[in-house]
Amino acid sequence: MRKLFLSLALALGVVATANAQMLVGGRAALTENDFWGYDKYMEEAVEDFWGIGFNAGVAIQYPLSGSASVVSGLEFSMRRINNEIEGVELTIRMINLDIPVLLRYRLNPQLFAFAGPQISLNLSTNLNMSIGPLDSDVDIGDGVSTFEFAIVAGVGYTIMPKLDVDFRFVLGLTNEVDNANKIMGATNYSYGYDDDDYDEDDYDYYFRSYAAYDDYYGYYDDDDYDYDYDDDDYSGSNADITLKHWQFQLGLTYWFM
């Protein structure tokens, strides 16, 4: 993965130095993240998930004509999505590398619109689960898809020379879940808490899996959803779970070259 990052950065650097017409800038954005495309079995578990994150990276603009240009770049995206279910606070944190390729068209000297595809590489994904004083952070990256393909569309405004503000909508078209069993296995752990106010025997919470937890609270019907997982190696049938990601972005780009 490190070689991929270095190769992409080197390629962008070579292209930027090879063409004096190309603009290079830095971009930062505040993001709202949510899920869509889930089936009825996941609806109660994820329909209220949402969270605030941010993007930061390098933007490159290559002019095609007086009004049209291609905008690309590399952005690190910190996606945070959280919700509370039956007293359990769940927070998903994803670190992605976003690579958009957008066609930008200037409608007037200040206003512009853009659209195009985006590829996103998942670098890490963590799930935090907390109940009162008990808290644990679990790496679920092995069960999350490495690649995401999305469509991007938006509008922007040049508020002063070299400074743009833009509003983007990013719609993920691919499933975020690659292997549900690996996610379930990673979340199979126990909590233990012990101090002057809490007794470890009374506050020992065992999470067999996120799916088992949902089954306990009635989100899943045993006749429809059978998670045949094994306590030792979780070598059961791979649950078919679909989750797609969408995102709003409010960003600023400063073109320094």
C-alpha positions in Angstrom: 0.0 0.0 0.0 2.9 2.4 0.8 4.4 1.8 -2.7 1.0 2.7 -4.2 0.9 6.0 -2.4 4.4 6.9 -3.4 3.7 5.9 -7.0 0.6 8.0 -7.2 2.3 11.0 -5.6 5.3 10.7 -7.9 3.1 10.5 -11.0 1.1 13.6 -10.0 4.3 15.4 -9.3 5.8 14.5 -12.7 2.7 15.6 -14.6 2.5 18.9 -12.7 6.1 19.8 -13.5 5.7 18.8 -17.1 2.9 21.2 -17.9 3.1 24.8 -16.9 -0.6 25.4 -17.5 -1.6 23.0 -14.8 -2.8 24.5 -11.5 -1.9 22.8 -8.2 -3.6 23.6 -4.9 -4.5 22.4 -1.5 -8.1 21.4 -0.6 -9.8 20.9 2.8 -13.5 20.0 3.3 -15.9 19.4 6.1 -18.0 16.3 5.4 -21.3 14.6 6.5 -21.3 10.8 6.1 -24.1 8.3 6.0 -25.1 4.9 4.7 -27.6 4.0 2.0 -28.6 1.0 -0.1 -29.0 -1.4 2.9 -31.7 -4.1 2.9 -34.6 -4.4 5.4 -32.5 -6.6 7.8 -30.1 -3.7 8.4 -32.6 -0.9 8.4 -33.1 -0.5 12.1 -29.4 -1.0 12.8 -28.0 1.7 10.5 -30.8 4.0 9.3 -30.0 6.6 12.0 -26.2 6.4 11.5 -24.5 9.6 10.5 -21.4 11.6 11.4 -19.1 14.6 10.7 -15.7 14.0 9.1 -13.1 15.9 7.0 -11.0 15.7 3.9 -7.6 17.2 3.2 -5.2 16.8 0.3 -3.8 18.1 -3.0 -5.9 19.2 -6.0 -4.8 19.5 -9.6 -6.6 21.3 -12.4 -5.8 20.9 -16.1 -7.4 23.4 -18.5 -9.1 21.9 -21.6 -10.5 25.2 -23.0 -11.5 28.6 -21.8 -14.4 27.3 -19.7 -13.7 23.6 -19.3 -11.0 21.8 -17.2 -10.3 18.4 -15.6 -9.9 18.5 -11.8 -8.2 15.6 -9.9 -6.0 15.0 -6.9 -5.4 12.9 -3.8 -7.4 13.5 -0.6 -7.2 11.7 2.8 -10.8 11.3 4.0 -11.6 10.7 7.7 -15.2 9.4 7.7 -17.0 9.2 11.1 -20.4 7.6 11.4 -22.1 7.0 14.7 -25.4 6.0 16.4 -26.8 4.7 19.7 -28.7 1.4 19.7 -30.3 0.1 22.9 -27.8 2.0 25.1 -24.8 1.0 23.1 -22.9 3.9 21.4 -21.4 2.7 18.1 -18.9 4.8 16.2 -17.3 3.7 12.8 -14.1 5.6 11.8 -12.8 5.0 8.3 -9.6 6.5 6.8 -9.8 6.5 3.0 -7.7 7.9 0.1 -10.0 9.6 -2.4 -9.0 10.0 -6.1 -11.6 12.1 -8.0 -11.5 12.8 -11.7 -14.0 15.6 -12.4 -15.0 17.6 -15.4 -15.3 21.2 -14.4 -17.2 23.8 -16.4 -17.2 27.5 -15.6 -20.7 29.0 -16.0 -19.5 32.6 -15.5 -16.3 34.1 -14.2 -17.1 33.1 -10.6 -19.6 30.2 -10.8 -18.7 26.7 -11.9 -20.2 23.1 -11.9 -18.4 19.8 -12.0 -19.1 16.0 -12.1 -17.3 12.8 -12.5 -16.2 9.4 -11.0 -14.2 8.9 -7.8 -12.1 5.9 -6.7 -11.6 5.5 -2.9 -9.1 3.2 -1.2 -9.9 2.2 2.4 -6.8 2.4 4.6 -8.3 1.5 7.9 -11.7 1.0 9.6 -12.3 0.9 13.4 -15.5 0.2 15.3 -15.8 1.7 18.8 -18.5 0.3 21.1 -19.3 1.8 24.5 -21.8 1.2 27.3 -21.6 3.7 30.1 -18.0 3.4 31.6 -17.1 0.5 29.3 -15.4 1.2 26.0 -13.5 -0.8 23.4 -12.1 0.0 19.9 -12.0 -2.9 17.4 -10.2 -3.1 14.0 -12.7 -4.3 11.4 -10.7 -3.4 8.4 -10.3 -7.0 7.2 -14.1 -7.2 6.6 -14.4 -3.9 4.7 -14.0 -3.5 1.0 -10.7 -2.0 -0.1 -12.0 -0.2 -3.1 -15.1 2.1 -3.5 -16.4 3.5 -6.7 -18.5 6.7 -6.5 -20.1 9.4 -8.6 -19.4 13.0 -7.6 -21.4 16.1 -8.6 -21.4 19.7 -7.3 -21.1 23.4 -7.8 -18.5 26.0 -6.7 -17.7 29.7 -6.6 -14.5 31.6 -6.9 -14.7 33.9 -3.9 -11.3 35.6 -4.7 -8.4 35.0 -7.0 -6.9 31.5 -6.4 -9.6 30.6 -3.7 -12.6 28.4 -4.5 -15.4 27.2 -2.3 -17.4 24.2 -3.4 -20.3 21.9 -2.4 -20.0 18.2 -3.4 -22.3 15.2 -3.2 -20.5 11.9 -3.3 -22.7 8.8 -3.9 -20.9 5.4 -3.4 -22.1 2.7 -5.8 -20.2 -0.3 -4.3 -20.7 -2.3 -1.2 -18.6 -1.2 1.9 -18.9 -4.7 3.4 -16.5 -7.3 1.9 -16.7 -10.1 4.5 -19.4 -9.8 7.2 -18.0 -12.8 9.1 -14.7 -11.1 9.6 -16.4 -8.1 11.0 -18.5 -10.3 13.3 -15.4 -12.2 14.4 -13.5 -9.0 15.2 -16.3 -7.7 17.4 -16.5 -10.9 19.4 -14.8 -9.8 22.6 -15.6 -9.1 26.3 -15.6 -6.0 28.4 -14.2 -6.0 31.9 -14.2 -2.9 34.2 -13.1 -2.8 37.8 -12.6 0.2 40.1 -14.0 1.5 43.4 -17.4 2.2 41.9 -17.8 -0.8 39.7 -17.5 -4.5 40.2 -15.9 -6.6 37.4 -18.4 -9.5 37.9 -21.4 -7.1 37.6 -20.0 -5.2 34.6 -18.7 -8.0 32.4 -20.3 -7.6 28.9 -19.8 -10.2 26.3 -20.4 -9.2 22.7 -20.6 -12.5 20.7 -20.9 -10.4 17.5 -22.7 -7.3 16.3 -25.0 -9.5 14.4 -25.7 -11.6 17.5 -26.4 -8.4 19.5 -28.9 -7.3 16.8 -30.5 -10.7 16.9 -30.9 -10.4 20.7 -32.9 -7.2 20.3 -35.0 -8.5 17.5 -33.6 -6.8 14.5 -33.1 -10.1 12.7 -35.4 -13.0 12.2 -33.7 -16.3 12.9 -35.7 -17.9 10.1 -34.5 -15.4 7.5 -31.0 -14.7 8.8 -28.9 -17.6 10.0 -25.4 -16.6 11.1 -23.7 -20.0 11.5 -20.5 -18.7 13.2 -18.1 -20.7 15.3 -16.9 -19.4 18.7 -13.3 -20.5 18.0 -12.7 -19.4 14.4 -15.9 -17.9 13.2 -15.8 -20.2 10.2 -19.5 -19.9 9.3 -21.5 -18.8 6.3 -20.7 -15.4 5.1 -23.7 -13.1 5.9 -24.9 -11.1 2.9 -24.9 -7.5 4.1 -25.1 -4.5 1.8 -24.0 -1.0 2.9 -23.1 1.9 0.6 -21.7 5.2 1.6 -22.8 8.7 0.7 -21.3 12.0 1.6 -21.8 15.8 1.5 -18.7 18.0 1.3 -18.2 21.7 1.9 -14.7 22.5 0.8 -12.1 25.2 0.2 -9.4 25.0 -2.5 -6.4 27.4 -2.6 -4.5 27.3 -5.9 -0.9 28.1 -5.0 0.8 27.1 -8.3 
